[in-house]
Amino acid sequence: NRMTETSDSFESSARQKQTSCAFMHDAAIAKLFKEGIAREDAGDLEGAIEIDQKILQLDPRNIYAMTAIAGLFGKLGEFEQEMAWAQKAIAIDPQFELAYINSGNALPGLKKFNEAAEAYKNAIRINPQNPLGVYSLGVLVGDQGNFKKALEFYRQSIQIDPKFENGYFNLAAMHANLKQFDEAIAALKKLLELNPQVEDAKAMLRQIEKERTRK
């Protein structure tokens, strides 16, 4: 059975950044960001979008709110909207790498795979110290069945940030897909050292250990 990856790291990372970004000097905006995160965590994606749009009423050039809206539309499968909001953020700040990652996330849903790769590469050029760029390339090629290439990108992501949990998770998934069970288990154990609460990693570890006994 093919192991599935996770590709939701971008949205959570963007949200993490919002809590400490330059706009947080405004208490009203900070409160709205927290409310939006709470709505998203509760599964109310449309409600979270409404909250982020309220931020834009207060600060029309808030690229973090635009990026959050883009990611939320992506979760809803509305890729044209995701792309449109990412482009709004890029128009304001052409060096905002998270918006390029959003563009890259939207483009596969629009069957534009080469353009998606270019968007991720733009993000990497802007900020090579952000693991999300190479991680996203890994998701892109992994979804196309190129597990070996995906492995390379996931390895790069955890080299950039040794605490990048989704990098370890997807690294394990790719190793498992290649029947490299020992390597997959090692990646999951490292992830669980970093965060013992990742239930998906525990479930994958159990599944891989069963697969290994059948080998």
N, C-alpha and C positions, 0 to 999 in steps of 0.2 A: 504494500500500500504506500502510495506517495505521501510523504509528510508535507503538511501545509505550512507556509510561512506566515509571519505577521507583517503587515505593512502600515500599521496605524501609528508608528512611532513619531512620524512627522507632526501630526496634530498635537500629540501630547507634549512634544518638545517645544512647539510653537507656543502652546499655552504656558509652559513653564517659563519661557522667556518673558511673557507678557507681565508676569508678576513683579519683574525687576527691571522692566525697560524704562526708557527715558520719560515715558508718559505718566509714570506712577507718582509724580509729584502732585498730580491732581487726584484728590481723594474720591471725588465722584466717579471718575473714570476707573480708578482702582477697584472701587466697590462694584461697578458694573462688570468688570473683567471677572471678578470672583463669582458673581452671580451667573455669568455666562458659562464658566467652567462647571459650576454646580449643575446647571441645566443640562450641559453636555454629559456629565457623569451620570445623570439620572436618565439619560436616553432621550431627552427632549431637544432634539437637534434644531427643530424649527424655532423653539423658544430661545435657544442659545443664539441663533442668527438674529432674532429680534433684539436681543440684548446688545449684541455687537453693533447692530445698526444704530442703537441709541448712543453708543460711544461715538460713532461717526457724526451724529448730530452735534455732539459737544466738540469734537475734534475731527473735522472732515479729512484731514491728512494723516490720520492714525493708521500707519501701514500694518501694525500688529492686528488691529481689528479687521482690516481688509483680509489679511492672511488667515485669520481665524474663520471668517465667513467663507473664504475659499475652501478651506479644509472641511468645514461642516457640509458645504454643498457636495464635496467629494464623497463624504460618508453617505450622503443621501443618494449618490449615484447620478447627480446632476452635473455632469462633467463640463458642459458648456458654461454653466454658471461658475463653476470652480475656476475655469480658465479665465473668464471675464474678470473675476475679482482679483486673481493673481496679477493680471495685466494692469489693473488699476494701481496696485501696490508698486509694480515695476515702473510705471510711468512717473510715480512720485520719487522713488529711489531705485535707480537702475542697479545699485550695488547691494540690494536686499536679497540675500541668497535664499531665504525661506520662500520668497514668492516664486523664484525659479523652480524650487522643489515642488511647490504647489502646481505650477504649470506642467511639470513633468508627471505629476500624479494624475492630472486630468487627461493628458494626451493619449495614453493607452486606451482609455475608455472611448476615445474618439477615433481609435484605430490608427493613431499617428505615432508609431513606435520609434522611428528614427528621430522625430522631433522631440519626443520625450527624453531620449538619451542626450540630445544636445542641451536641453533645459537643465538636466542634472549636471552635465559637464560645465555649464555656465556657473552653476552654484558652487561647484568644486573650485573653479578658477577664482571666484570671488573670495571664498573662504575655505581653503583646503583643510583647516582645522576643525571643520564641522563634519562629523561622521555621517550625517544624513545624506550627503551627496553620493558618496560611494555606496552606502547602504541601499539607497533608492535604485542605483544602477543594478545592484544585486537582485532586488525584487523584480526589476524589469526583465533581466535576462533569465532569472529563475522561472518566472511565469512562462517564458518561451521555451522552457525545457533544457536550457543550457546550465546544468547544475555545476559543472566544473568552473565555468566563468563566474557564476554567482558566488561560489566559494571564495574566489580571489577577492571579490569586492567586499564580502562580509569580513574576511580576514583584515582587509585594509581598514574597515570601519572600527574594529576593536583595537587595531594598532593606534589609530588616531585617538580613540577614547576607550581605554581598557575597562571602563565601567558602563559601556553602552550595552544595555541588557538585550535589546532586540537584535543586535549584531550577533550575540552568542546564540540566541534562539534560532535565528535563521541559518547560522552556520551549522548548527546541529541538524536542522531539517535537511539541508543540502547533503551533509555527510550521510544521513540516513537514506536519502534517496539514491545515493551512490553505493549503498550497502556497506558504508564505512562506519560500522556500529560503535567501535571503540572510540573513534574520534568524536562521533555524535554524543556519546555519553559524557566524554570529557568536557565538551562545550557546555552541555546542560548542567553538569556539576559545578562548573565555574560560574555559570549564571546563578545557580541556586546559592552559591557562596555569597554572591553580591546581594541577592535578594531572595531569601528563603520562602517568600510568600507568592512566588509566581506559579499559580496552579497549572497553567498551560504547560510550563516546563516540566512539572512533576508528572503530568499525564503523558507527555511525550516520552519522558524517561522510562516510564512503565511500559509503554508501547514498544520502544526500541529494545528494551531488555527482553521482552517476549519474542521479538523478531530475531534477536541474536541467538536465543536458545533454539530456534527453528533452523538456523543456518546450517 
